[in-house]
């Protein structure tokens, strides 16, 4: 998991103009880990943005809400 602000910048956008730094980045390696991440996100009502390679042009990998869950 990545929580350092500088490192998170690279996960906040794609080739589109929009960019929002995520609060953290998780890298699950299998379906059980994906399920565990999603369970925590659901339990704490945290927004989740999935990301592939980040080469899209429509903003699909840009987090809709950044840092909102910590307020």
N, CA, C, O and CB atoms as a CASP TS submission, in Angstrom:
PFRMAT TS
TARGET T0000
AUTHOR 0000-0000-0000
METHOD Language model
MODEL 1
PARENT N/A
ATOM      1  N   UNK     1       0.836  -1.160   0.000  1.00  0.00           N
ATOM      2  CA  UNK     1       0.000   0.000   0.000  1.00  0.00           C
ATOM      3  C   UNK     1       0.893   1.238   0.000  1.00  0.00           C
ATOM      4  O   UNK     1       1.945   1.267   0.638  1.00  0.00           O
ATOM      5  CB  UNK     1      -0.958  -0.011   1.207  1.00  0.00           C
ATOM      6  N   UNK     2       0.450   2.249  -0.725  1.00  0.00           N
ATOM      7  CA  UNK     2       1.186   3.512  -0.795  1.00  0.00           C
ATOM      8  C   UNK     2       0.351   4.598  -0.129  1.00  0.00           C
ATOM      9  O   UNK     2      -0.837   4.747  -0.417  1.00  0.00           O
ATOM     10  CB  UNK     2       1.520   3.893  -2.274  1.00  0.00           C
ATOM     11  N   UNK     3       0.986   5.358   0.765  1.00  0.00           N
ATOM     12  CA  UNK     3       0.314   6.473   1.420  1.00  0.00           C
ATOM     13  C   UNK     3       1.097   7.781   1.295  1.00  0.00           C
ATOM     14  O   UNK     3       0.585   8.834   1.674  1.00  0.00           O
ATOM     15  CB  UNK     3       0.090   6.149   2.881  1.00  0.00           C
ATOM     16  N   UNK     4       2.309   7.739   0.780  1.00  0.00           N
ATOM     17  CA  UNK     4       3.134   8.937   0.651  1.00  0.00           C
ATOM     18  C   UNK     4       2.573   9.841  -0.444  1.00  0.00           C
ATOM     19  O   UNK     4       2.376   9.401  -1.576  1.00  0.00           O
ATOM     20  CB  UNK     4       4.602   8.560   0.344  1.00  0.00           C
ATOM     21  N   UNK     5       2.320  11.089  -0.111  1.00  0.00           N
ATOM     22  CA  UNK     5       1.685  12.035  -1.032  1.00  0.00           C
ATOM     23  C   UNK     5       2.415  12.143  -2.366  1.00  0.00           C
ATOM     24  O   UNK     5       1.775  12.155  -3.417  1.00  0.00           O
ATOM     25  CB  UNK     5       1.608  13.401  -0.392  1.00  0.00           C
ATOM     26  N   UNK     6       3.732  12.219  -2.342  1.00  0.00           N
ATOM     27  CA  UNK     6       4.492  12.353  -3.589  1.00  0.00           C
ATOM     28  C   UNK     6       4.283  11.158  -4.508  1.00  0.00           C
ATOM     29  O   UNK     6       4.113  11.320  -5.716  1.00  0.00           O
ATOM     30  CB  UNK     6       5.977  12.516  -3.286  1.00  0.00           C
ATOM     31  N   UNK     7       4.295   9.977  -3.945  1.00  0.00           N
ATOM     32  CA  UNK     7       4.115   8.764  -4.752  1.00  0.00           C
ATOM     33  C   UNK     7       2.685   8.629  -5.247  1.00  0.00           C
ATOM     34  O   UNK     7       2.457   8.073  -6.322  1.00  0.00           O
ATOM     35  CB  UNK     7       4.501   7.527  -3.947  1.00  0.00           C
ATOM     36  N   UNK     8       1.714   9.128  -4.481  1.00  0.00           N
ATOM     37  CA  UNK     8       0.307   9.018  -4.861  1.00  0.00           C
ATOM     38  C   UNK     8      -0.044   9.879  -6.070  1.00  0.00           C
ATOM     39  O   UNK     8      -1.012   9.586  -6.772  1.00  0.00           O
ATOM     40  CB  UNK     8      -0.570   9.404  -3.694  1.00  0.00           C
ATOM     41  N   UNK     9       0.718  10.924  -6.321  1.00  0.00           N
ATOM     42  CA  UNK     9       0.440  11.812  -7.455  1.00  0.00           C
ATOM     43  C   UNK     9       0.330  11.042  -8.775  1.00  0.00           C
ATOM     44  O   UNK     9      -0.512  11.368  -9.612  1.00  0.00           O
ATOM     45  CB  UNK     9       1.533  12.874  -7.568  1.00  0.00           C
ATOM     46  N   UNK    10       1.158  10.043  -8.961  1.00  0.00           N
ATOM     47  CA  UNK    10       1.150   9.295 -10.226  1.00  0.00           C
ATOM     48  C   UNK    10      -0.109   8.448 -10.410  1.00  0.00           C
ATOM     49  O   UNK    10      -0.378   7.982 -11.517  1.00  0.00           O
ATOM     50  CB  UNK    10       2.370   8.400 -10.301  1.00  0.00           C
ATOM     51  N   UNK    11      -0.876   8.245  -9.356  1.00  0.00           N
ATOM     52  CA  UNK    11      -2.090   7.428  -9.445  1.00  0.00           C
ATOM     53  C   UNK    11      -3.356   8.268  -9.507  1.00  0.00           C
ATOM     54  O   UNK    11      -4.455   7.721  -9.404  1.00  0.00           O
ATOM     55  CB  UNK    11      -2.167   6.488  -8.266  1.00  0.00           C
ATOM     56  N   UNK    12      -3.236   9.570  -9.670  1.00  0.00           N
ATOM     57  CA  UNK    12      -4.393  10.451  -9.623  1.00  0.00           C
ATOM     58  C   UNK    12      -4.996  10.815 -10.953  1.00  0.00           C
ATOM     59  O   UNK    12      -5.975  11.562 -10.982  1.00  0.00           O
ATOM     60  CB  UNK    12      -4.031  11.668  -8.941  1.00  0.00           C
ATOM     61  N   UNK    13      -4.472  10.333 -12.049  1.00  0.00           N
ATOM     62  CA  UNK    13      -5.028  10.712 -13.342  1.00  0.00           C
ATOM     63  C   UNK    13      -4.620   9.761 -14.437  1.00  0.00           C
ATOM     64  O   UNK    13      -3.902   8.786 -14.212  1.00  0.00           O
ATOM     65  CB  UNK    13      -4.607  12.105 -13.702  1.00  0.00           C
ATOM     66  N   UNK    14      -5.091  10.065 -15.628  1.00  0.00           N
ATOM     67  CA  UNK    14      -4.675   9.314 -16.811  1.00  0.00           C
ATOM     68  C   UNK    14      -4.240  10.345 -17.843  1.00  0.00           C
ATOM     69  O   UNK    14      -3.701  11.385 -17.464  1.00  0.00           O
ATOM     70  CB  UNK    14      -5.836   8.380 -17.365  1.00  0.00           C
ATOM     71  N   UNK    15      -4.447  10.107 -19.101  1.00  0.00           N
ATOM     72  CA  UNK    15      -4.042  11.046 -20.138  1.00  0.00           C
ATOM     73  C   UNK    15      -5.039  12.200 -20.288  1.00  0.00           C
ATOM     74  O   UNK    15      -4.807  13.117 -21.076  1.00  0.00           O
ATOM     75  CB  UNK    15      -3.889  10.319 -21.464  1.00  0.00           C
ATOM     76  N   UNK    16      -6.128  12.160 -19.549  1.00  0.00           N
ATOM     77  CA  UNK    16      -7.147  13.203 -19.579  1.00  0.00           C
ATOM     78  C   UNK    16      -6.653  14.405 -18.798  1.00  0.00           C
ATOM     79  O   UNK    16      -5.604  14.319 -18.159  1.00  0.00           O
ATOM     80  CB  UNK    16      -8.487  12.690 -19.005  1.00  0.00           C
ATOM     81  N   UNK    17      -7.368  15.525 -18.823  1.00  0.00           N
ATOM     82  CA  UNK    17      -6.923  16.730 -18.129  1.00  0.00           C
ATOM     83  C   UNK    17      -7.188  16.713 -16.628  1.00  0.00           C
ATOM     84  O   UNK    17      -6.543  17.452 -15.884  1.00  0.00           O
ATOM     85  CB  UNK    17      -7.587  17.920 -18.729  1.00  0.00           C
ATOM     86  N   UNK    18      -8.118  15.891 -16.170  1.00  0.00           N
ATOM     87  CA  UNK    18      -8.468  15.866 -14.747  1.00  0.00           C
ATOM     88  C   UNK    18      -7.420  15.100 -13.940  1.00  0.00           C
ATOM     89  O   UNK    18      -6.815  14.143 -14.424  1.00  0.00           O
ATOM     90  CB  UNK    18      -9.856  15.233 -14.545  1.00  0.00           C
ATOM     91  N   UNK    19      -7.224  15.543 -12.710  1.00  0.00           N
ATOM     92  CA  UNK    19      -6.283  14.863 -11.829  1.00  0.00           C
ATOM     93  C   UNK    19      -6.680  15.139 -10.388  1.00  0.00           C
ATOM     94  O   UNK    19      -6.885  16.292 -10.008  1.00  0.00           O
ATOM     95  CB  UNK    19      -4.822  15.321 -12.101  1.00  0.00           C
ATOM     96  N   UNK    20      -6.788  14.091  -9.588  1.00  0.00           N
ATOM     97  CA  UNK    20      -6.999  14.217  -8.146  1.00  0.00           C
ATOM     98  C   UNK    20      -6.182  13.133  -7.465  1.00  0.00           C
ATOM     99  O   UNK    20      -6.310  11.951  -7.784  1.00  0.00           O
ATOM    100  CB  UNK    20      -8.522  14.105  -7.769  1.00  0.00           C
ATOM    101  N   UNK    21      -5.361  13.535  -6.548  1.00  0.00           N
ATOM    102  CA  UNK    21      -4.519  12.570  -5.834  1.00  0.00           C
ATOM    103  C   UNK    21      -5.388  11.701  -4.941  1.00  0.00           C
ATOM    104  O   UNK    21      -6.205  12.228  -4.186  1.00  0.00           O
ATOM    105  CB  UNK    21      -3.429  13.292  -4.996  1.00  0.00           C
ATOM    106  N   UNK    22      -5.233  10.372  -5.006  1.00  0.00           N
ATOM    107  CA  UNK    22      -5.980   9.497  -4.094  1.00  0.00           C
ATOM    108  C   UNK    22      -5.404   9.570  -2.682  1.00  0.00           C
ATOM    109  O   UNK    22      -4.279  10.029  -2.484  1.00  0.00           O
ATOM    110  CB  UNK    22      -5.956   8.040  -4.602  1.00  0.00           C
ATOM    111  N   UNK    23      -6.175   9.120  -1.717  1.00  0.00           N
ATOM    112  CA  UNK    23      -5.711   9.091  -0.328  1.00  0.00           C
ATOM    113  C   UNK    23      -4.699   7.980  -0.104  1.00  0.00           C
ATOM    114  O   UNK    23      -3.782   8.121   0.705  1.00  0.00           O
ATOM    115  CB  UNK    23      -6.889   8.918   0.622  1.00  0.00           C
ATOM    116  N   UNK    24      -4.865   6.876  -0.820  1.00  0.00           N
ATOM    117  CA  UNK    24      -3.918   5.768  -0.750  1.00  0.00           C
ATOM    118  C   UNK    24      -4.082   4.912  -1.984  1.00  0.00           C
ATOM    119  O   UNK    24      -5.063   5.043  -2.716  1.00  0.00           O
ATOM    120  CB  UNK    24      -4.123   4.928   0.534  1.00  0.00           C
ATOM    121  N   UNK    25      -3.132   4.044  -2.213  1.00  0.00           N
ATOM    122  CA  UNK    25      -3.190   3.115  -3.344  1.00  0.00           C
ATOM    123  C   UNK    25      -2.887   1.715  -2.821  1.00  0.00           C
ATOM    124  O   UNK    25      -1.891   1.499  -2.131  1.00  0.00           O
ATOM    125  CB  UNK    25      -2.181   3.527  -4.481  1.00  0.00           C
ATOM    126  N   UNK    26      -3.750   0.781  -3.155  1.00  0.00           N
ATOM    127  CA  UNK    26      -3.574  -0.618  -2.751  1.00  0.00           C
ATOM    128  C   UNK    26      -3.312  -1.455  -3.999  1.00  0.00           C
ATOM    129  O   UNK    26      -3.795  -1.134  -5.085  1.00  0.00           O
ATOM    130  CB  UNK    26      -4.831  -1.149  -1.974  1.00  0.00           C
ATOM    131  N   UNK    27      -2.559  -2.507  -3.836  1.00  0.00           N
ATOM    132  CA  UNK    27      -2.187  -3.368  -4.962  1.00  0.00           C
ATOM    133  C   UNK    27      -2.488  -4.831  -4.642  1.00  0.00           C
ATOM    134  O   UNK    27      -1.568  -5.621  -4.434  1.00  0.00           O
ATOM    135  CB  UNK    27      -0.693  -3.194  -5.307  1.00  0.00           C
ATOM    136  N   UNK    28      -3.770  -5.195  -4.600  1.00  0.00           N
ATOM    137  CA  UNK    28      -4.111  -6.589  -4.292  1.00  0.00           C
ATOM    138  C   UNK    28      -3.587  -7.514  -5.387  1.00  0.00           C
ATOM    139  O   UNK    28      -3.563  -7.162  -6.566  1.00  0.00           O
ATOM    140  CB  UNK    28      -5.644  -6.757  -4.134  1.00  0.00           C
ATOM    141  N   UNK    29      -3.171  -8.702  -4.966  1.00  0.00           N
ATOM    142  CA  UNK    29      -2.561  -9.646  -5.902  1.00  0.00           C
ATOM    143  C   UNK    29      -3.493 -10.769  -6.341  1.00  0.00           C
ATOM    144  O   UNK    29      -3.184 -11.492  -7.288  1.00  0.00           O
ATOM    145  CB  UNK    29      -1.340 -10.239  -5.283  1.00  0.00           C
ATOM    146  N   UNK    30      -4.624 -10.923  -5.668  1.00  0.00           N
ATOM    147  CA  UNK    30      -5.557 -11.990  -6.051  1.00  0.00           C
ATOM    148  C   UNK    30      -6.964 -11.586  -5.623  1.00  0.00           C
ATOM    149  O   UNK    30      -7.153 -10.548  -4.989  1.00  0.00           O
ATOM    150  CB  UNK    30      -5.151 -13.360  -5.405  1.00  0.00           C
ATOM    151  N   UNK    31      -7.936 -12.399  -5.969  1.00  0.00           N
ATOM    152  CA  UNK    31      -9.334 -12.045  -5.691  1.00  0.00           C
ATOM    153  C   UNK    31      -9.634 -11.954  -4.196  1.00  0.00           C
ATOM    154  O   UNK    31     -10.478 -11.158  -3.788  1.00  0.00           O
ATOM    155  CB  UNK    31     -10.260 -13.063  -6.329  1.00  0.00           C
ATOM    156  N   UNK    32      -8.963 -12.748  -3.383  1.00  0.00           N
ATOM    157  CA  UNK    32      -9.179 -12.672  -1.934  1.00  0.00           C
ATOM    158  C   UNK    32      -8.706 -11.321  -1.392  1.00  0.00           C
ATOM    159  O   UNK    32      -9.356 -10.733  -0.528  1.00  0.00           O
ATOM    160  CB  UNK    32      -8.441 -13.825  -1.214  1.00  0.00           C
ATOM    161  N   UNK    33      -7.583 -10.837  -1.898  1.00  0.00           N
ATOM    162  CA  UNK    33      -7.089  -9.532  -1.460  1.00  0.00           C
ATOM    163  C   UNK    33      -7.989  -8.405  -1.961  1.00  0.00           C
ATOM    164  O   UNK    33      -8.218  -7.433  -1.241  1.00  0.00           O
ATOM    165  CB  UNK    33      -5.652  -9.315  -1.949  1.00  0.00           C
ATOM    166  N   UNK    34      -8.501  -8.522  -3.182  1.00  0.00           N
ATOM    167  CA  UNK    34      -9.453  -7.536  -3.698  1.00  0.00           C
ATOM    168  C   UNK    34     -10.685  -7.504  -2.796  1.00  0.00           C
ATOM    169  O   UNK    34     -11.159  -6.430  -2.427  1.00  0.00           O
ATOM    170  CB  UNK    34      -9.856  -7.863  -5.170  1.00  0.00           C
ATOM    171  N   UNK    35     -11.199  -8.670  -2.445  1.00  0.00           N
ATOM    172  CA  UNK    35     -12.368  -8.749  -1.563  1.00  0.00           C
ATOM    173  C   UNK    35     -12.088  -8.111  -0.212  1.00  0.00           C
ATOM    174  O   UNK    35     -12.951  -7.422   0.331  1.00  0.00           O
ATOM    175  CB  UNK    35     -12.793 -10.203  -1.370  1.00  0.00           C
ATOM    176  N   UNK    36     -10.909  -8.325   0.338  1.00  0.00           N
ATOM    177  CA  UNK    36     -10.556  -7.742   1.633  1.00  0.00           C
ATOM    178  C   UNK    36     -10.489  -6.219   1.555  1.00  0.00           C
ATOM    179  O   UNK    36     -10.981  -5.527   2.447  1.00  0.00           O
ATOM    180  CB  UNK    36      -9.216  -8.302   2.121  1.00  0.00           C
ATOM    181  N   UNK    37      -9.886  -5.701   0.498  1.00  0.00           N
ATOM    182  CA  UNK    37      -9.815  -4.248   0.304  1.00  0.00           C
ATOM    183  C   UNK    37     -11.219  -3.669   0.181  1.00  0.00           C
ATOM    184  O   UNK    37     -11.532  -2.652   0.800  1.00  0.00           O
ATOM    185  CB  UNK    37      -8.976  -3.899  -0.953  1.00  0.00           C
ATOM    186  N   UNK    38     -12.060  -4.313  -0.613  1.00  0.00           N
ATOM    187  CA  UNK    38     -13.419  -3.815  -0.809  1.00  0.00           C
ATOM    188  C   UNK    38     -14.252  -3.905   0.465  1.00  0.00           C
ATOM    189  O   UNK    38     -15.117  -3.060   0.693  1.00  0.00           O
ATOM    190  CB  UNK    38     -14.100  -4.587  -1.923  1.00  0.00           C
ATOM    191  N   UNK    39     -14.010  -4.899   1.284  1.00  0.00           N
ATOM    192  CA  UNK    39     -14.719  -5.029   2.564  1.00  0.00           C
ATOM    193  C   UNK    39     -14.378  -3.859   3.480  1.00  0.00           C
ATOM    194  O   UNK    39     -15.269  -3.256   4.079  1.00  0.00           O
ATOM    195  CB  UNK    39     -14.364  -6.367   3.252  1.00  0.00           C
ATOM    196  N   UNK    40     -13.098  -3.539   3.590  1.00  0.00           N
ATOM    197  CA  UNK    40     -12.686  -2.403   4.420  1.00  0.00           C
ATOM    198  C   UNK    40     -13.295  -1.113   3.865  1.00  0.00           C
ATOM    199  O   UNK    40     -13.817  -0.300   4.628  1.00  0.00           O
ATOM    200  CB  UNK    40     -11.131  -2.294   4.479  1.00  0.00           C
ATOM    201  N   UNK    41     -13.234  -0.919   2.562  1.00  0.00           N
ATOM    202  CA  UNK    41     -13.799   0.280   1.947  1.00  0.00           C
ATOM    203  C   UNK    41     -15.299   0.373   2.222  1.00  0.00           C
ATOM    204  O   UNK    41     -15.813   1.451   2.520  1.00  0.00           O
ATOM    205  CB  UNK    41     -13.533   0.282   0.432  1.00  0.00           C
ATOM    206  N   UNK    42     -15.985  -0.733   2.123  1.00  0.00           N
ATOM    207  CA  UNK    42     -17.419  -0.750   2.395  1.00  0.00           C
ATOM    208  C   UNK    42     -17.710  -0.466   3.863  1.00  0.00           C
ATOM    209  O   UNK    42     -18.585   0.340   4.180  1.00  0.00           O
ATOM    210  CB  UNK    42     -18.018  -2.094   1.995  1.00  0.00           C
ATOM    211  N   UNK    43     -16.985  -1.120   4.753  1.00  0.00           N
ATOM    212  CA  UNK    43     -17.199  -0.929   6.192  1.00  0.00           C
ATOM    213  C   UNK    43     -17.019   0.527   6.615  1.00  0.00           C
ATOM    214  O   UNK    43     -17.750   1.023   7.472  1.00  0.00           O
ATOM    215  CB  UNK    43     -16.245  -1.812   6.983  1.00  0.00           C
ATOM    216  N   UNK    44     -16.050   1.204   6.016  1.00  0.00           N
ATOM    217  CA  UNK    44     -15.744   2.583   6.383  1.00  0.00           C
ATOM    218  C   UNK    44     -16.324   3.605   5.401  1.00  0.00           C
ATOM    219  O   UNK    44     -16.064   4.803   5.516  1.00  0.00           O
ATOM    220  CB  UNK    44     -14.249   2.761   6.473  1.00  0.00           C
ATOM    221  N   UNK    45     -17.107   3.124   4.442  1.00  0.00           N
ATOM    222  CA  UNK    45     -17.739   3.972   3.428  1.00  0.00           C
ATOM    223  C   UNK    45     -16.720   4.829   2.688  1.00  0.00           C
ATOM    224  O   UNK    45     -16.925   6.024   2.480  1.00  0.00           O
ATOM    225  CB  UNK    45     -18.790   4.867   4.072  1.00  0.00           C
ATOM    226  N   UNK    46     -15.620   4.197   2.297  1.00  0.00           N
ATOM    227  CA  UNK    46     -14.555   4.878   1.568  1.00  0.00           C
ATOM    228  C   UNK    46     -14.789   4.759   0.072  1.00  0.00           C
ATOM    229  O   UNK    46     -15.143   3.678  -0.401  1.00  0.00           O
ATOM    230  CB  UNK    46     -13.179   4.302   1.944  1.00  0.00           C
ATOM    231  N   UNK    47     -14.606   5.830  -0.691  1.00  0.00           N
ATOM    232  CA  UNK    47     -14.734   5.730  -2.139  1.00  0.00           C
ATOM    233  C   UNK    47     -13.577   4.918  -2.727  1.00  0.00           C
ATOM    234  O   UNK    47     -12.447   4.996  -2.244  1.00  0.00           O
ATOM    235  CB  UNK    47     -14.782   7.133  -2.772  1.00  0.00           C
ATOM    236  N   UNK    48     -13.867   4.146  -3.763  1.00  0.00           N
ATOM    237  CA  UNK    48     -12.862   3.317  -4.428  1.00  0.00           C
ATOM    238  C   UNK    48     -12.857   3.655  -5.914  1.00  0.00           C
ATOM    239  O   UNK    48     -13.910   3.721  -6.549  1.00  0.00           O
ATOM    240  CB  UNK    48     -13.142   1.795  -4.203  1.00  0.00           C
ATOM    241  N   UNK    49     -11.680   3.867  -6.454  1.00  0.00           N
ATOM    242  CA  UNK    49     -11.508   4.066  -7.892  1.00  0.00           C
ATOM    243  C   UNK    49     -10.563   2.983  -8.386  1.00  0.00           C
ATOM    244  O   UNK    49      -9.416   2.903  -7.947  1.00  0.00           O
ATOM    245  CB  UNK    49     -10.956   5.508  -8.224  1.00  0.00           C
ATOM    246  N   UNK    50     -11.046   2.154  -9.296  1.00  0.00           N
ATOM    247  CA  UNK    50     -10.177   1.112  -9.841  1.00  0.00           C
ATOM    248  C   UNK    50      -9.280   1.723 -10.915  1.00  0.00           C
ATOM    249  O   UNK    50      -9.615   2.743 -11.517  1.00  0.00           O
ATOM    250  CB  UNK    50     -11.014  -0.070 -10.424  1.00  0.00           C
ATOM    251  N   UNK    51      -8.151   1.090 -11.141  1.00  0.00           N
ATOM    252  CA  UNK    51      -7.189   1.626 -12.094  1.00  0.00           C
ATOM    253  C   UNK    51      -6.473   0.480 -12.793  1.00  0.00           C
ATOM    254  O   UNK    51      -6.069  -0.502 -12.170  1.00  0.00           O
ATOM    255  CB  UNK    51      -6.174   2.557 -11.392  1.00  0.00           C
ATOM    256  N   UNK    52      -6.330   0.631 -14.086  1.00  0.00           N
ATOM    257  CA  UNK    52      -5.535  -0.314 -14.852  1.00  0.00           C
ATOM    258  C   UNK    52      -4.164   0.295 -15.076  1.00  0.00           C
ATOM    259  O   UNK    52      -3.446   0.586 -14.119  1.00  0.00           O
ATOM    260  CB  UNK    52      -6.221  -0.673 -16.203  1.00  0.00           C
ATOM    261  N   UNK    53      -3.801   0.489 -16.318  1.00  0.00           N
ATOM    262  CA  UNK    53      -2.495   1.057 -16.646  1.00  0.00           C
ATOM    263  C   UNK    53      -2.476   2.583 -16.564  1.00  0.00           C
ATOM    264  O   UNK    53      -1.404   3.187 -16.516  1.00  0.00           O
ATOM    265  CB  UNK    53      -2.082   0.620 -18.032  1.00  0.00           C
ATOM    266  N   UNK    54      -3.666   3.217 -16.547  1.00  0.00           N
ATOM    267  CA  UNK    54      -3.722   4.672 -16.465  1.00  0.00           C
ATOM    268  C   UNK    54      -3.469   5.374 -17.781  1.00  0.00           C
ATOM    269  O   UNK    54      -3.051   6.532 -17.796  1.00  0.00           O
ATOM    270  CB  UNK    54      -2.741   5.150 -15.470  1.00  0.00           C
ATOM    271  N   UNK    55      -3.719   4.685 -18.895  1.00  0.00           N
ATOM    272  CA  UNK    55      -3.469   5.277 -20.201  1.00  0.00           C
ATOM    273  C   UNK    55      -4.736   5.740 -20.901  1.00  0.00           C
ATOM    274  O   UNK    55      -4.690   6.126 -22.068  1.00  0.00           O
ATOM    275  CB  UNK    55      -2.753   4.296 -21.070  1.00  0.00           C
ATOM    276  N   UNK    56      -5.874   5.706 -20.201  1.00  0.00           N
ATOM    277  CA  UNK    56      -7.128   6.119 -20.815  1.00  0.00           C
ATOM    278  C   UNK    56      -7.199   7.618 -21.066  1.00  0.00           C
ATOM    279  O   UNK    56      -6.355   8.383 -20.599  1.00  0.00           O
ATOM    280  CB  UNK    56      -8.278   5.700 -19.950  1.00  0.00           C
ATOM    281  N   UNK    57      -8.224   8.023 -21.815  1.00  0.00           N
ATOM    282  CA  UNK    57      -8.408   9.427 -22.151  1.00  0.00           C
ATOM    283  C   UNK    57      -9.759   9.959 -21.699  1.00  0.00           C
ATOM    284  O   UNK    57     -10.189  11.007 -22.181  1.00  0.00           O
ATOM    285  CB  UNK    57      -8.257   9.624 -23.636  1.00  0.00           C
ATOM    286  N   UNK    58     -10.438   9.277 -20.793  1.00  0.00           N
ATOM    287  CA  UNK    58     -11.774   9.721 -20.392  1.00  0.00           C
ATOM    288  C   UNK    58     -11.912   9.950 -18.896  1.00  0.00           C
ATOM    289  O   UNK    58     -13.025  10.188 -18.427  1.00  0.00           O
ATOM    290  CB  UNK    58     -12.791   8.716 -20.830  1.00  0.00           C
ATOM    291  N   UNK    59     -10.848   9.889 -18.138  1.00  0.00           N
ATOM    292  CA  UNK    59     -10.890  10.180 -16.718  1.00  0.00           C
ATOM    293  C   UNK    59     -11.413   9.068 -15.840  1.00  0.00           C
ATOM    294  O   UNK    59     -11.713   9.302 -14.669  1.00  0.00           O
ATOM    295  CB  UNK    59     -11.700  11.359 -16.502  1.00  0.00           C
ATOM    296  N   UNK    60     -11.532   7.869 -16.368  1.00  0.00           N
ATOM    297  CA  UNK    60     -12.077   6.753 -15.599  1.00  0.00           C
ATOM    298  C   UNK    60     -11.241   6.352 -14.399  1.00  0.00           C
ATOM    299  O   UNK    60     -11.764   5.767 -13.450  1.00  0.00           O
ATOM    300  CB  UNK    60     -12.238   5.581 -16.481  1.00  0.00           C
ATOM    301  N   UNK    61      -9.950   6.656 -14.425  1.00  0.00           N
ATOM    302  CA  UNK    61      -9.099   6.279 -13.297  1.00  0.00           C
ATOM    303  C   UNK    61      -8.788   7.467 -12.376  1.00  0.00           C
ATOM    304  O   UNK    61      -7.892   7.390 -11.535  1.00  0.00           O
ATOM    305  CB  UNK    61      -7.801   5.675 -13.810  1.00  0.00           C
ATOM    306  N   UNK    62      -9.534   8.561 -12.544  1.00  0.00           N
ATOM    307  CA  UNK    62      -9.360   9.738 -11.687  1.00  0.00           C
ATOM    308  C   UNK    62     -10.315   9.608 -10.503  1.00  0.00           C
ATOM    309  O   UNK    62     -11.521   9.476 -10.709  1.00  0.00           O
ATOM    310  CB  UNK    62      -9.621  11.074 -12.482  1.00  0.00           C
ATOM    311  N   UNK    63      -9.813   9.642  -9.278  1.00  0.00           N
ATOM    312  CA  UNK    63     -10.699   9.537  -8.117  1.00  0.00           C
ATOM    313  C   UNK    63     -11.757  10.635  -8.113  1.00  0.00           C
ATOM    314  O   UNK    63     -11.447  11.805  -8.337  1.00  0.00           O
ATOM    315  CB  UNK    63      -9.887   9.598  -6.827  1.00  0.00           C
ATOM    316  N   UNK    64     -13.001  10.256  -7.857  1.00  0.00           N
ATOM    317  CA  UNK    64     -14.096  11.217  -7.824  1.00  0.00           C
ATOM    318  C   UNK    64     -14.046  12.089  -6.585  1.00  0.00           C
ATOM    319  O   UNK    64     -14.424  13.260  -6.628  1.00  0.00           O
ATOM    320  CB  UNK    64     -15.422  10.499  -7.890  1.00  0.00           C
ATOM    321  N   UNK    65     -13.578  11.520  -5.476  1.00  0.00           N
ATOM    322  CA  UNK    65     -13.464  12.255  -4.233  1.00  0.00           C
ATOM    323  C   UNK    65     -12.075  12.009  -3.670  1.00  0.00           C
ATOM    324  O   UNK    65     -11.675  10.862  -3.475  1.00  0.00           O
ATOM    325  CB  UNK    65     -14.570  11.837  -3.220  1.00  0.00           C
ATOM    326  N   UNK    66     -11.357  13.058  -3.416  1.00  0.00           N
ATOM    327  CA  UNK    66     -10.029  12.920  -2.831  1.00  0.00           C
ATOM    328  C   UNK    66     -10.028  13.464  -1.416  1.00  0.00           C
ATOM    329  O   UNK    66     -10.486  14.580  -1.172  1.00  0.00           O
ATOM    330  CB  UNK    66      -8.976  13.643  -3.684  1.00  0.00           C
ATOM    331  N   UNK    67      -9.522  12.689  -0.500  1.00  0.00           N
ATOM    332  CA  UNK    67      -9.366  13.074   0.888  1.00  0.00           C
ATOM    333  C   UNK    67     -10.669  13.350   1.625  1.00  0.00           C
ATOM    334  O   UNK    67     -10.633  13.782   2.777  1.00  0.00           O
ATOM    335  CB  UNK    67      -8.514  14.265   0.962  1.00  0.00           C
ATOM    336  N   UNK    68     -11.819  13.116   1.000  1.00  0.00           N
ATOM    337  CA  UNK    68     -13.093  13.435   1.633  1.00  0.00           C
ATOM    338  C   UNK    68     -13.407  12.521   2.810  1.00  0.00           C
ATOM    339  O   UNK    68     -14.093  12.932   3.745  1.00  0.00           O
ATOM    340  CB  UNK    68     -14.204  13.353   0.620  1.00  0.00           C
ATOM    341  N   UNK    69     -12.918  11.297   2.776  1.00  0.00           N
ATOM    342  CA  UNK    69     -13.256  10.356   3.836  1.00  0.00           C
ATOM    343  C   UNK    69     -12.540  10.673   5.138  1.00  0.00           C
ATOM    344  O   UNK    69     -12.892  10.114   6.177  1.00  0.00           O
ATOM    345  CB  UNK    69     -12.925   8.951   3.405  1.00  0.00           C
ATOM    346  N   UNK    70     -11.553  11.548   5.113  1.00  0.00           N
ATOM    347  CA  UNK    70     -10.801  11.859   6.324  1.00  0.00           C
ATOM    348  C   UNK    70     -11.333  13.088   7.046  1.00  0.00           C
ATOM    349  O   UNK    70     -10.813  13.460   8.098  1.00  0.00           O
ATOM    350  CB  UNK    70      -9.352  12.063   5.986  1.00  0.00           C
ATOM    351  N   UNK    71     -12.348  13.713   6.500  1.00  0.00           N
ATOM    352  CA  UNK    71     -12.900  14.923   7.137  1.00  0.00           C
ATOM    353  C   UNK    71     -13.922  14.583   8.177  1.00  0.00           C
ATOM    354  O   UNK    71     -14.483  15.480   8.807  1.00  0.00           O
ATOM    355  CB  UNK    71     -13.522  15.838   6.107  1.00  0.00           C
TER
END
